[in-house]
């Protein structure tokens, strides 16, 4: 099979996808079709992984009790984070909506098997953390594939990871990486919400490109 040719039009649309991929916190409650969710997970598994280890583990969280426990975990962590702010930052922080846990129809936790038998250790001898990086690539692939279908993803990072892992009763050797809210967004934007709310602004590429 010959390699595909990606036209200039496709490349322009891909750039739009990167631009419009947002961390979504405001969701419509209508569920995403199961076949679509399954398709997104299959696409996520196309991500690159060290030694072809495929260390990502996606866990659907549907049980209302477990969702409630995760919600309480977030509330405590968010209160602690707010207490660490002061002055104008505290006022701004208090106005931010930092999770879509109450509205998102789907919630997915992502873990990493940091020492999987698959891949037989290739590429991990000197940098074992590459399994985690591989799992992060799978999250990003899932995120882009979702955005391409008009589906929003929000990464809830304000959580106690050990408590979250315990709540979900997974393999104790798996490392908790992310808790994703997934669903159709109430609105879409080409700039981050934190930028629109005045919390922070993007840096131009020239400020992160370093020559040696």
Backbone torsions as a table, in degrees:
resi	resn	phi	psi	omega
1	UNK	NA	129.6	-179.7
2	UNK	-78.8	150.9	179.2
3	UNK	-67.2	143.3	-179.9
4	UNK	-71.6	155.4	173.6
5	UNK	-103.6	123.0	-179.5
6	UNK	-94.9	112.3	-173.2
7	UNK	-68.5	161.3	174.6
8	UNK	-56.3	-34.9	178.3
9	UNK	-64.6	-42.6	177.0
10	UNK	-63.8	-42.1	-179.8
11	UNK	-61.6	-37.7	178.3
12	UNK	-67.1	-40.4	178.6
13	UNK	-67.7	-35.7	177.2
14	UNK	-63.1	-40.2	177.0
15	UNK	-62.8	-37.8	176.0
16	UNK	-63.3	-38.9	177.9
17	UNK	-60.6	-45.4	177.6
18	UNK	-60.3	-40.0	-177.5
19	UNK	-69.1	-39.6	-174.4
20	UNK	-92.2	-2.4	175.3
21	UNK	-72.6	116.9	-174.0
22	UNK	-124.9	158.7	170.6
23	UNK	-84.4	105.9	-170.5
24	UNK	-92.7	137.1	178.4
25	UNK	-126.6	-8.6	-179.4
26	UNK	-117.1	109.2	-172.9
27	UNK	-116.4	149.9	162.9
28	UNK	-80.4	150.6	-174.3
29	UNK	-84.7	-8.8	179.7
30	UNK	-62.4	131.6	-177.5
31	UNK	-73.1	155.9	172.1
32	UNK	-82.1	136.8	178.4
33	UNK	-54.3	141.5	-177.9
34	UNK	-58.0	-39.8	-179.6
35	UNK	-63.2	-33.1	178.4
36	UNK	-69.8	-43.7	177.7
37	UNK	-60.7	-44.5	179.1
38	UNK	-61.0	-40.3	178.6
39	UNK	-62.6	-39.4	178.5
40	UNK	-64.5	-39.5	178.9
41	UNK	-66.8	-39.0	177.0
42	UNK	-63.9	-40.3	178.2
43	UNK	-65.0	-40.2	178.8
44	UNK	-56.9	-34.5	-178.0
45	UNK	-75.5	-1.5	172.3
46	UNK	-83.2	-4.0	-178.8
47	UNK	-62.8	152.4	175.8
48	UNK	-70.1	149.9	177.0
49	UNK	-145.9	145.9	-177.6
50	UNK	-61.3	126.4	178.5
51	UNK	62.5	18.8	-174.0
52	UNK	54.2	42.3	-176.1
53	UNK	-83.9	-21.7	-179.3
54	UNK	42.9	63.1	-171.7
55	UNK	-82.9	-0.4	-177.2
56	UNK	-72.9	146.9	176.7
57	UNK	-136.0	111.9	-179.4
58	UNK	-95.8	128.8	-176.8
59	UNK	-121.6	113.2	175.1
60	UNK	-72.0	130.6	179.5
61	UNK	-112.2	99.9	-177.8
62	UNK	-110.3	-23.1	-175.7
63	UNK	-66.5	123.4	-177.6
64	UNK	-59.0	-35.2	-179.7
65	UNK	-66.2	-44.6	178.8
66	UNK	-66.6	-39.2	176.5
67	UNK	-60.6	-41.0	179.5
68	UNK	-63.6	-38.7	178.7
69	UNK	-67.0	-39.3	176.0
70	UNK	-64.2	-40.5	178.7
71	UNK	-61.3	-41.1	178.3
72	UNK	-67.6	-37.0	175.8
73	UNK	-58.4	-48.7	178.5
74	UNK	-59.7	-44.3	-177.0
75	UNK	-59.6	-42.9	179.1
76	UNK	-66.4	-45.5	-179.1
77	UNK	-65.2	-37.0	-179.9
78	UNK	-69.1	-38.5	176.3
79	UNK	-62.5	-41.2	178.3
80	UNK	-65.9	-39.4	178.8
81	UNK	-65.0	-39.7	178.6
82	UNK	-63.6	-39.0	-179.2
83	UNK	-66.1	-20.1	178.5
84	UNK	-84.0	-5.2	177.8
85	UNK	-97.1	162.9	178.7
86	UNK	-147.8	160.8	175.1
87	UNK	58.7	-138.3	-178.8
88	UNK	-61.3	-34.7	179.6
89	UNK	-62.0	-39.7	179.3
90	UNK	-64.6	-41.9	179.6
91	UNK	-64.6	-43.1	179.2
92	UNK	-65.6	-44.8	-177.8
93	UNK	-58.2	-42.4	-176.7
94	UNK	-63.3	-22.1	-178.5
95	UNK	-91.2	-8.9	-175.3
96	UNK	-81.8	139.2	170.7
97	UNK	-94.0	113.4	-169.4
98	UNK	-109.6	6.6	177.0
99	UNK	-159.7	149.7	177.5
100	UNK	-105.2	28.6	-172.7
101	UNK	-62.6	-27.0	-175.8
102	UNK	-82.2	-23.0	-172.6
103	UNK	-117.3	-30.2	-174.7
104	UNK	-60.7	127.9	-178.0
105	UNK	-71.0	-22.2	-177.5
106	UNK	-128.0	140.8	177.5
107	UNK	-132.2	130.0	-175.1
108	UNK	-132.3	123.1	174.4
109	UNK	-94.5	141.9	-179.8
110	UNK	-119.8	128.5	179.5
111	UNK	-120.1	165.6	174.6
112	UNK	-124.9	128.2	168.5
113	UNK	-81.3	99.9	-170.0
114	UNK	-73.3	-13.2	178.2
115	UNK	-137.9	62.8	-176.4
116	UNK	-74.6	150.4	175.5
117	UNK	-72.1	-31.5	177.7
118	UNK	-62.5	138.5	-177.3
119	UNK	92.2	-16.0	175.5
120	UNK	51.0	34.3	173.2
121	UNK	78.4	1.7	-177.2
122	UNK	-60.3	128.3	176.1
123	UNK	82.0	0.6	-175.0
124	UNK	-110.9	-1.8	-175.3
125	UNK	-62.1	-42.0	-178.3
126	UNK	-100.0	-18.9	-178.8
127	UNK	-136.7	74.7	-177.2
128	UNK	-63.5	-20.3	-179.8
129	UNK	-69.5	-6.2	179.8
130	UNK	-65.3	-19.6	173.8
131	UNK	-66.2	-41.5	177.3
132	UNK	-63.4	-44.2	179.9
133	UNK	-61.9	-36.9	178.4
134	UNK	-63.0	-43.6	179.0
135	UNK	-64.3	-36.1	176.1
136	UNK	-63.6	-37.9	176.4
137	UNK	-61.3	-38.0	178.5
138	UNK	-65.6	-38.9	176.4
139	UNK	-61.7	-45.6	-178.9
140	UNK	-64.5	-39.4	177.9
141	UNK	-63.2	-44.2	176.0
142	UNK	-57.6	-44.0	-176.3
143	UNK	-63.1	-46.8	-179.8
144	UNK	-66.4	-41.3	179.2
145	UNK	-62.9	-38.5	177.8
146	UNK	-65.4	-46.5	-179.2
147	UNK	-59.8	-36.0	180.0
148	UNK	-63.9	-21.5	179.4
149	UNK	-106.5	15.8	178.3
150	UNK	73.8	21.6	-179.0
151	UNK	-105.9	134.0	-178.3
152	UNK	-92.9	150.7	175.4
153	UNK	-132.2	134.6	175.0
154	UNK	-125.0	128.2	-177.9
155	UNK	-94.8	112.7	178.9
156	UNK	-90.5	106.0	-178.2
157	UNK	-105.2	-7.1	-178.4
158	UNK	-89.3	74.6	-177.7
159	UNK	-146.0	153.2	168.3
160	UNK	-81.0	110.4	-172.4
161	UNK	-64.3	-38.7	-180.0
162	UNK	-64.9	-41.3	178.5
163	UNK	-65.8	-40.3	179.0
164	UNK	-63.1	-43.7	178.9
165	UNK	-62.2	-41.1	178.3
166	UNK	-63.8	-40.5	179.1
167	UNK	-59.6	-36.4	-173.6
168	UNK	-91.9	-3.2	171.7
169	UNK	51.4	53.0	179.5
170	UNK	-101.8	179.3	177.0
171	UNK	-53.9	124.3	-176.7
172	UNK	-64.1	-14.5	178.3
173	UNK	-86.4	-6.0	178.2
174	UNK	-83.3	142.8	178.0
175	UNK	-98.0	127.3	178.4
176	UNK	-71.0	129.8	-179.3
177	UNK	-116.9	-43.0	-170.1
178	UNK	-155.4	150.4	171.6
179	UNK	-124.1	114.4	-172.8
180	UNK	-106.4	131.3	168.6
181	UNK	-95.1	133.6	-173.5
182	UNK	-133.8	134.3	177.6
183	UNK	169.5	-178.5	179.0
184	UNK	-78.3	128.4	-178.2
185	UNK	-72.2	149.5	175.0
186	UNK	-66.2	-33.8	177.3
187	UNK	-151.1	160.8	178.6
188	UNK	-122.1	150.9	-178.0
189	UNK	-148.2	154.7	180.0
190	UNK	-97.9	7.6	174.9
191	UNK	-129.0	149.1	179.9
192	UNK	-61.2	145.4	178.8
193	UNK	-61.2	-37.2	179.6
194	UNK	-63.4	-30.2	175.3
195	UNK	-74.2	-41.3	179.5
196	UNK	-65.0	-30.0	179.6
197	UNK	-87.1	-1.0	177.0
198	UNK	81.2	15.8	-179.6
199	UNK	-77.7	-41.8	-178.6
200	UNK	-158.1	167.0	179.3
201	UNK	-131.0	151.5	177.3
202	UNK	-66.7	150.5	172.9
203	UNK	-92.4	138.8	173.4
204	UNK	-59.9	149.5	-177.0
205	UNK	-56.7	-31.8	-177.3
206	UNK	-63.2	-19.4	-178.1
207	UNK	-87.0	-10.0	179.4
208	UNK	-115.6	-4.8	179.8
209	UNK	-90.8	119.0	-176.3
210	UNK	-118.8	130.5	177.7
211	UNK	-101.7	141.3	175.8
212	UNK	-131.0	NA	NA
